[in-house]
């Protein structure tokens, strides 16, 4: 996080006529929330990096976009645009991932050092609407949206294991084709049946329409993400929001749109595995919890553990073709990519929970509950399933960044056309392998 701010400050110092850096807010732990702006156009773009603590690629993408905007006047003067890049909206959470951010990038290292706050502590979610935004990070983001009234907002997310996709509040015709071209050139699998968007309409391959916000309970919000959020808040200003997901470990099968041989058999296996892992995790937590009273940061680690263990049974029931989950809603038509995405998602929930429990155990100083070996087995089994069962492979950071950058620039061009400009957003055939390190403390 400190490196990210230093690099942004250095860019602004090198280009004082075009770029400026300002503090727009303060996190719960006192870290600055920094906005890097490039250009002086009347039409505003807002790019939000770091909305999820375990998804750091957006910070590097924000810097890449700033460099491109400084170098290419077509992105600023030529489009009458100003680029506003919020370098990290959850710097406190990002710091808690420092155990894996410096590499080496292995699934085991990532899982055992993973952190993501509980759902109620994630800055993009508005649990009771903007008037009840309690997090200072959320209030800062809402204030920026209302100050800038951007024609385009891009929220930069990362998929730990899977493929790339985009979620939109408004259709941008042509974006799916741009994504296909970029993904093919960079070797990024497109996620054609993303778990996050299982019940959402498609706008094209790997492009999904964010539904209108609606109220629901916590588990519905976690499983469906169909709640009010900072993605939807600036609709009142005519803003198009694009949530740009870039994978860290790619899985080629998420791009398989073929019809599955036996959908229900796969769903039963995924549901059964998730239930089995959830029971094991519950047993570990029950033994461990009495030993956590004096463990520093225990509350921060327990909040997401409790969220995940709350939602796992609901998802297992929702995916099981033999179980009525009580919602009255059946699964949509599914291709192979959907089934792969559900397998990855079920494993993701159990692996994240095991990784957080691993940190809790190690912070007790001596495994007083005698659960470390079981937690290690859960982590190792999850990593092996990703690596050997799903053929997950690490995507170099430079390619993650270039993919996300190109998708944002494509959204910028198409959103500009939507409101009557025809600016060209850079050269899509730039070298994809330019090194740009994952930012870290």
Buried (B, 14 or more C-beta within 10 A) or exposed (E): BEBBBEBBBEBBEEBEEBBEBEEBBBBBEEBBBBBBBBBEBEBBBBBBBBBBBBBBBBBBBBBBBBBBBBEBEBBBBBBBBBBBBBBBBBBBBBBBBBBBBEEEBBBBBBBBBBBBBBBEBBBBBBBEEBEEBEBBBBBBBBEBBEEBBBBBBBBBBBBBBBBBBBBBBBBBEEBBEBBBBBBEBBBBBBBBBBBBBBBBEBBBBBBBBBBEBEEBEBBBBBBBBBBBBBBBBBBEBEBBBBBBBBBBBBBBBBBBEEEBEEBEEBBBEBBEBBBEBBEBBBEBBEBBBEBBEEBEEBEBBBBBBEBBBBBBBBBBBBBBEEEEBEEEEEBEEBBBBBBBBBBBBBBBBBBBBBBBBBBBBBBBEEBEBEBBEBBBEBBBBBBEBBBEEBEBBBBBBBBBBBBBBBBBBBBBBBBBBBEEBEBBBBEEEEEBEEEBBBBBE
